[in-house]
Amino acid sequence: MSEQAPAMMSDTAKGTAAVEMQMSTSMAPTSPTKPKFDLTLYLVTSSSLLPPNCTLESHIEAAIKGGVTIVQLREKNLDTAPFIALGKRIHSITKKYGVPLLINDRVDVALAIGCEGAHIGWDDMDYNTARNILGPTAIIGLSVSNVTQASLAASTTTDYIGIGPVFPTRTKPDASAPLYPSGVRQILGLISAKRPELPSVAIGSINATNLQAVLYKSRPTEGLPLAGVAVVSAIISSTDPESAASGLLSLYKSPPPWASPPPSQRTVFTHFYLPLILDKVVTIIRTIKEHKPLVHHITNAVVKNFSANVTLAVGGSPIMSDNVEEAADLAGVAPHSACLVNMGTAGPGERRLYALAIRENNKAGKPVVFDPVGVGATGMRKETVRWILDECGYVDVIKGNEGEIRTIAGEGVRMKGVDSDAAGGIEDLIKVAKGVAGRERNVVVTTGATDVLSDGVRTVLVNNGHPFQALVTGMGCALGSVICAALAVNKDDKLMSCLAAILLYNVAAERAVKKDGSRGPGSFSSAFLDELYEIGEICARGEGGWLDGVNMEFI
């Protein structure tokens, strides 16, 4: 009996197991699926940045309450055991709010915690190995810092990519060279072509000051924009992480104050619409006279007097201020205003003023016109222009001569002071102007015998003007004053405003030369101011006869 009992028990067990297996099969759940994730506001941790007397756990929970949508635990200096213990505590918090938790680099830690996934770089475990370990339902992201890595990432099944660093960062000492928004845009363009459904998040010193500029300037002409922004110190270093996260999320969801309306709401630039275009030119110039917009000039001493007189002649109100402490007030003091940043006397001391003026006017939704005077003349000027365009915010218009615009485009143009040896054909110049405007998502005004204006989509050539304009000091710089005045009263179509300013300026020059007594540059400059004023008076009466000699070509 005793010998047969185990055999009988074994048969019973087998029968029970068979029944249980059959029941289990009939009631089996569907295969697990990958958790949904939202990259909008991606928090990357760094305990070393926490304010005094704060815990990472409480900070993360507050940030999630403020709007953080996904968390990456990045703790480079923790050993495995304390890393896992911290990860489990953090995961208990993120799970409560339905927010995915990813582990930076350490696939083993992610597996031990049982969190939603991991984020890996190119010096870490390779993607395929990480996927095999974590399984098909884990969220895995890849870092990319150049187009080569982006192309390789697009060939994998990675769930998203992290593009960066956007700006120089202190939170990752071994970080690659900064991409800036233009570099992010280049990678997004490549991803859109190779794997358009792949979402991406930008990382690298992104904060409340630059977040909207990153989103706006990185957006490709075609393809998907960024799916989110990753922040570290902007939240981790804050004493109020909930408010910090809430503020960043609000900025993310709101269009920047300087954003242009969609192309469907802008004037169509074709000869068929020429009468409408000229009517708008008259309206803009008349509106300058009506509103008397404030034009804050940050410009060189040589041209201040002439620029002020030109601004007054067209109906604007000039103020010449190089005082850093006034920048914020001047951006908000008038309902219609704009800021001209002219780099004529660029130096290390002006940097703070340039940055503050651009950022304050961006914040107030006031246009900024940037004149990169002599950018190709010295290495210091080139670096200053790069810094302004990449790190200081958004400039609505870049106005420069051919050599200056070609230098900004990356061409090696030799400049002699503010003049250049650029000698490309008009077709090539059109391509350069469109390229810079498309890259910066703004308007580029290239001055010369033929002025080329472009917003990257629409391009117009203006052949009006007179050679005397090149013989009067400050004539080129003062054009920026008129563009500012036009933008201040018409921000909805910036290219249209620039066209109105150019036509006013160049036709006034042609009319001035025809005046009795205008024999050379000296008498011409006085007559020119008179004609600027007179054309404004004509437009105030709603008349457009002065435009009969306009010579334009739409591209």
Backbone hydrogen bonds, N-H to C=O, Kabsch-Sander energy under -0.5 kcal/mol:
donor,donor_aa,acceptor,acceptor_aa,energy
5,A,1,M,-2.0
8,M,4,Q,-2.3
9,M,5,A,-2.9
10,S,6,P,-2.5
11,D,7,A,-2.0
12,T,8,M,-2.1
13,A,9,M,-2.8
14,K,10,S,-2.5
15,G,11,D,-2.4
16,T,12,T,-3.0
17,A,13,A,-2.9
18,A,14,K,-2.3
19,V,15,G,-2.4
20,E,16,T,-2.9
21,M,17,A,-2.7
22,Q,18,A,-2.3
23,M,19,V,-2.7
24,S,20,E,-3.0
25,T,21,M,-2.6
26,S,22,Q,-2.2
27,M,23,M,-1.7
28,A,25,T,-0.9
38,D,69,T,-0.5
42,Y,40,T,-0.5
42,Y,229,V,-2.5
43,L,41,L,-0.6
43,L,70,I,-2.6
44,V,42,Y,-0.5
44,V,231,V,-2.4
45,T,72,Q,-2.4
49,L,46,S,-2.3
50,L,47,S,-1.6
54,C,51,P,-1.1
59,H,55,T,-2.0
60,I,56,L,-2.6
61,E,57,E,-2.2
62,A,58,S,-2.2
63,A,59,H,-2.3
64,I,60,I,-2.4
65,K,61,E,-2.0
66,G,62,A,-1.4
67,G,63,A,-0.7
67,G,64,I,-1.0
68,V,63,A,-2.1
69,T,41,L,-2.6
70,I,41,L,-1.2
71,V,100,P,-2.3
72,Q,43,L,-3.1
73,L,71,V,-0.5
73,L,102,L,-3.1
74,R,72,Q,-0.9
75,E,73,L,-0.6
78,L,75,E,-1.1
83,F,79,D,-2.1
84,I,80,T,-2.6
85,A,81,A,-2.3
86,L,82,P,-2.6
87,G,83,F,-2.7
88,K,84,I,-2.4
89,R,85,A,-1.7
90,I,86,L,-2.7
91,H,87,G,-2.8
92,S,88,K,-1.8
93,I,89,R,-0.9
93,I,90,I,-0.7
94,T,90,I,-2.6
95,K,91,H,-2.6
96,K,92,S,-0.7
97,Y,93,I,-0.9
97,Y,94,T,-0.7
98,G,94,T,-0.5
98,G,95,K,-1.0
99,V,94,T,-2.6
102,L,71,V,-2.9
103,I,117,G,-1.6
104,N,73,L,-2.4
105,D,119,H,-3.4
106,R,104,N,-2.8
107,V,105,D,-1.4
110,A,106,R,-2.1
111,L,107,V,-2.2
112,A,108,D,-2.1
113,I,109,V,-2.5
114,G,110,A,-2.0
115,C,110,A,-1.2
116,E,101,L,-0.8
117,G,101,L,-1.0
118,A,139,I,-2.0
119,H,103,I,-2.6
120,I,141,G,-2.6
124,D,121,G,-1.0
130,A,126,D,-2.2
131,R,127,Y,-2.7
132,N,128,N,-2.3
133,I,129,T,-2.1
134,L,130,A,-2.7
135,G,131,R,-2.3
138,A,135,G,-1.1
139,I,116,E,-3.0
140,I,138,A,-0.6
141,G,118,A,-1.9
142,L,160,Y,-1.7
143,S,120,I,-1.9
144,V,162,G,-2.8
150,A,146,N,-2.1
151,S,147,V,-2.3
152,L,148,T,-2.1
153,A,149,Q,-2.8
154,A,150,A,-2.2
155,S,151,S,-0.8
155,S,152,L,-0.7
156,T,153,A,-1.6
159,D,140,I,-2.3
160,Y,140,I,-0.8
161,I,199,P,-1.7
162,G,142,L,-2.9
163,I,161,I,-0.6
163,I,201,V,-3.1
164,G,144,V,-2.1
164,G,162,G,-0.5
166,V,203,I,-1.9
167,F,204,G,-1.2
175,A,172,K,-2.0
179,L,165,P,-3.0
180,Y,166,V,-2.3
183,G,179,L,-1.2
183,G,180,Y,-0.8
184,V,180,Y,-1.9
185,R,181,P,-2.4
186,Q,182,S,-1.6
187,I,183,G,-1.9
188,L,184,V,-2.6
189,G,185,R,-2.1
190,L,186,Q,-1.8
191,I,187,I,-2.7
192,S,188,L,-2.5
193,A,189,G,-1.2
194,K,190,L,-2.1
195,R,191,I,-3.0
198,L,195,R,-2.2
201,V,161,I,-2.3
202,A,228,G,-1.7
203,I,163,I,-2.4
204,G,230,A,-0.5
211,L,207,N,-2.0
214,V,210,N,-2.4
215,L,211,L,-2.2
216,Y,212,Q,-2.6
217,K,213,A,-2.8
218,S,214,V,-1.6
219,R,215,L,-0.6
219,R,216,Y,-0.5
227,A,200,S,-2.9
228,G,200,S,-0.7
229,V,40,T,-2.1
230,A,202,A,-3.6
231,V,42,Y,-2.5
235,I,232,V,-1.5
236,I,232,V,-3.0
237,S,233,S,-1.6
238,S,235,I,-1.0
244,A,240,D,-2.4
245,A,241,P,-2.5
246,S,242,E,-2.4
247,G,243,S,-2.7
248,L,244,A,-2.1
249,L,245,A,-2.5
250,S,246,S,-2.1
251,L,247,G,-2.0
252,Y,248,L,-2.3
253,K,249,L,-2.1
254,S,250,S,-1.0
259,A,256,P,-1.9
265,Q,262,P,-2.4
266,R,263,P,-1.8
269,F,267,T,-0.5
270,T,268,V,-1.2
273,Y,270,T,-1.0
274,L,271,H,-1.4
277,I,273,Y,-2.5
278,L,274,L,-2.7
279,D,275,P,-2.0
280,K,276,L,-2.0
281,V,277,I,-1.9
282,V,278,L,-2.1
283,T,279,D,-2.3
284,I,280,K,-2.6
285,I,281,V,-2.2
286,R,282,V,-2.4
287,T,283,T,-2.4
288,I,284,I,-1.7
289,K,285,I,-1.4
290,E,286,R,-1.7
291,H,287,T,-2.6
292,K,288,I,-2.2
294,L,336,H,-2.2
295,V,317,S,-2.5
296,H,294,L,-0.6
296,H,338,A,-2.6
297,H,295,V,-0.7
297,H,319,I,-3.0
298,I,296,H,-0.6
298,I,340,L,-2.7
299,T,297,H,-0.6
303,V,300,N,-1.1
304,K,300,N,-0.7
304,K,301,A,-0.5
307,S,303,V,-2.9
308,A,304,K,-2.3
309,N,305,N,-2.1
310,V,306,F,-2.5
311,T,307,S,-2.4
312,L,308,A,-2.3
313,A,309,N,-2.3
314,V,310,V,-1.7
315,G,311,T,-0.6
315,G,312,L,-0.9
316,G,311,T,-2.7
317,S,293,P,-3.1
319,I,295,V,-2.2
321,S,297,H,-1.4
321,S,319,I,-0.8
324,V,322,D,-0.7
326,E,323,N,-1.5
327,A,323,N,-0.6
327,A,324,V,-1.1
330,L,326,E,-2.7
331,A,327,A,-1.4
332,G,328,A,-0.8
332,G,329,D,-0.8
333,V,329,D,-1.0
337,S,335,P,-0.6
338,A,294,L,-1.9
339,C,367,P,-2.3
340,L,296,H,-2.9
341,V,339,C,-0.6
341,V,369,V,-3.1
342,N,298,I,-3.3
342,N,340,L,-0.8
343,M,341,V,-0.5
343,M,371,D,-2.6
346,A,343,M,-1.6
350,E,347,G,-1.6
351,R,347,G,-0.7
351,R,348,P,-0.8
354,Y,350,E,-2.6
355,A,351,R,-2.7
356,L,352,R,-2.4
357,A,353,L,-2.6
358,I,354,Y,-2.4
359,R,355,A,-2.4
360,E,356,L,-2.7
361,N,357,A,-2.1
362,N,358,I,-2.4
363,K,359,R,-2.5
364,A,360,E,-1.8
365,G,361,N,-0.6
365,G,362,N,-1.1
366,K,361,N,-2.9
369,V,339,C,-2.7
370,F,397,V,-3.1
371,D,341,V,-2.8
371,D,369,V,-0.5
373,V,371,D,-2.1
375,V,372,P,-1.7
377,A,374,G,-2.2
378,T,374,G,-0.6
382,K,378,T,-1.8
383,E,379,G,-2.4
384,T,380,M,-2.2
385,V,381,R,-2.4
386,R,382,K,-2.5
387,W,383,E,-2.5
388,I,384,T,-2.5
389,L,385,V,-2.6
390,D,386,R,-2.7
391,E,387,W,-2.6
392,C,387,W,-0.8
392,C,388,I,-1.1
396,D,368,V,-1.2
397,V,368,V,-1.7
398,I,443,V,-2.5
399,K,370,F,-2.6
399,K,397,V,-0.5
400,G,398,I,-0.5
400,G,445,V,-2.4
402,E,447,T,-0.8
405,I,401,N,-2.5
406,R,402,E,-2.6
407,T,403,G,-2.0
408,I,404,E,-2.1
409,A,405,I,-1.8
410,G,406,R,-0.5
410,G,407,T,-1.3
411,E,406,R,-2.6
413,V,411,E,-1.8
415,M,376,G,-0.7
416,K,419,D,-2.1
417,G,415,M,-0.7
419,D,416,K,-1.9
421,D,414,R,-2.2
429,L,425,G,-2.2
430,I,426,I,-2.5
431,K,427,E,-1.8
432,V,428,D,-2.2
433,A,429,L,-2.8
434,K,430,I,-2.6
435,G,431,K,-2.2
436,V,432,V,-2.4
437,A,433,A,-2.4
438,G,434,K,-2.6
439,R,435,G,-2.3
440,E,436,V,-2.6
441,R,437,A,-1.2
442,N,437,A,-1.5
443,V,396,D,-2.3
444,V,454,S,-2.9
445,V,398,I,-2.9
446,T,444,V,-0.6
446,T,452,V,-3.1
447,T,400,G,-2.3
447,T,445,V,-0.6
451,D,462,V,-2.6
452,V,446,T,-2.7
453,L,451,D,-0.5
453,L,460,V,-2.6
454,S,444,V,-2.1
455,D,458,R,-2.0
460,V,453,L,-2.6
461,L,553,E,-3.2
462,V,451,D,-2.4
463,N,551,N,-2.9
469,Q,466,H,-2.0
470,A,467,P,-1.6
471,L,468,F,-2.0
472,V,469,Q,-0.8
473,T,471,L,-0.5
475,M,472,V,-2.0
478,A,474,G,-2.8
479,L,475,M,-0.8
479,L,476,G,-0.5
480,G,476,G,-0.6
480,G,477,C,-1.2
481,S,477,C,-0.5
481,S,478,A,-0.5
482,V,478,A,-1.4
483,I,479,L,-2.4
484,C,480,G,-2.2
485,A,481,S,-2.1
486,A,482,V,-2.3
487,L,483,I,-2.7
488,A,484,C,-2.4
489,V,485,A,-0.9
489,V,486,A,-0.6
490,N,486,A,-0.9
497,S,493,D,-1.9
498,C,494,K,-2.3
499,L,495,L,-2.3
500,A,496,M,-2.3
501,A,497,S,-2.1
502,I,498,C,-2.5
503,L,499,L,-2.6
504,L,500,A,-2.3
505,Y,501,A,-2.4
506,N,502,I,-3.0
507,V,503,L,-2.5
508,A,504,L,-1.7
509,A,505,Y,-1.5
510,E,506,N,-2.0
511,R,507,V,-2.5
512,A,508,A,-2.2
513,V,509,A,-1.8
514,K,510,E,-0.9
515,K,512,A,-1.2
518,S,515,K,-1.8
519,R,517,G,-1.3
524,F,520,G,-2.6
525,S,521,P,-2.1
526,S,522,G,-1.1
527,A,523,S,-2.1
528,F,524,F,-2.7
529,L,525,S,-1.6
530,D,526,S,-1.8
531,E,527,A,-2.3
532,L,528,F,-2.3
533,Y,529,L,-2.0
534,E,530,D,-2.7
535,I,531,E,-2.8
536,G,532,L,-1.7
537,E,533,Y,-1.9
538,I,534,E,-2.3
539,C,535,I,-2.5
540,A,536,G,-2.0
541,R,537,E,-1.0
541,R,538,I,-0.6
542,G,539,C,-2.0
543,E,538,I,-2.0
547,L,544,G,-2.0
548,D,545,G,-1.9
550,V,547,L,-1.9
552,M,550,V,-0.5
553,E,461,L,-2.1
555,I,459,T,-2.9
